[in-house]
Amino acid sequence: MSVIRFTKMEGLGNDYIYVNTMECPISNPEQFSIRWSDRRKGIGSDGLIMIGKSAVADFSMRIFNADGSEARMCGNGARCVGKFLYDKGLTTKTEILLETLSGIKVLKLHLGKDGKVAQVTVNMGQGLPLKVNYADGTLVGQTLNVGEGPTVCTAIDMGNPHLVMFVKDAENAHVSEVGPLMEHHKMFPDRANIEFAQVLDRNHIRMRVWERGSGITFACGTGACATAVASAMQGYTDPQDCEIIMDGGSLKVSWDPQTKEVLMTGDAKTVFEGTIEY
């Protein structure tokens, strides 16, 4: 039995186990993500992120949720990958091209006074209406009764599927009940991440999230982006300056209505490092 070196990192409480597979290859990542993510019997995390080589970018990232399913993209995870690569001396670049299943993302690293990465801005690509099994194939600004009473809903594609539900009180939203029901709704053939968003003013949204494959998490980077895009589409908030406040902290999101590109800026932190039998 071999030993794998790992780093536990978190972005706004959205925590993953990071492994440099250029040094420690992993087979059957689905199985090990389930085992290692267990918060009582394993390391404890929202999933496993594998950092590797890329033929089309500087590095690659693969993400496996706590239930073993593979995700296409994770904004909080991407920021932590940028910190991992720079702080460990795997790159000296402060702008990194990262290959993901939802395309190549651009990471801009912002260094702190200690010379390590403090924050990362991720070009998340385009935020667009998601194709769904509903009406004309999209769901934008439709009022549905989805367990929170009549609720304005918008489905957004951030490289992964999201349903943003605009609620009156995010703190008391029925996340654990409505989240899994909507994740598996027939509208979403690949399931969906579910955001419960309360607009506070033109520049602030309080949001809680039910992540596909992981359940309630402290934060979701792509979910924050989807929420900002959906809110801007409805005219609720400023598309260029929106702060998404989640259980684990806040992210700054900017959406260009012309190009549809989304920029997300937030923290990335190392929790601890260790080894585990493989």
Secondary structure, DSSP 4 states (H G I P E B T S, - for coil): --EEEEEEEEETTEEEEEEETTTS--S-HHHHHHHHH-TTTSS--SEEEEEE--SSSSEEEEEEETTSPEES--HHHHHHHHHHHHHTTS---SEEEEEETTEEEEEEEEE-TTSSEEEEEEEEEE-EEPP-SSTTS--SSEEEESSSSEEEEEEEESSSEEEEEE-S-STT--HHHHHHHHHT-TT-TT--EEEEEEEEETTEEEEEEEETTTEEES--HHHHHHHHHHHHHHTSS-TTSEEEEETTEEEEEEE-TTT-EEEEEEE-EEEEEEEEE-
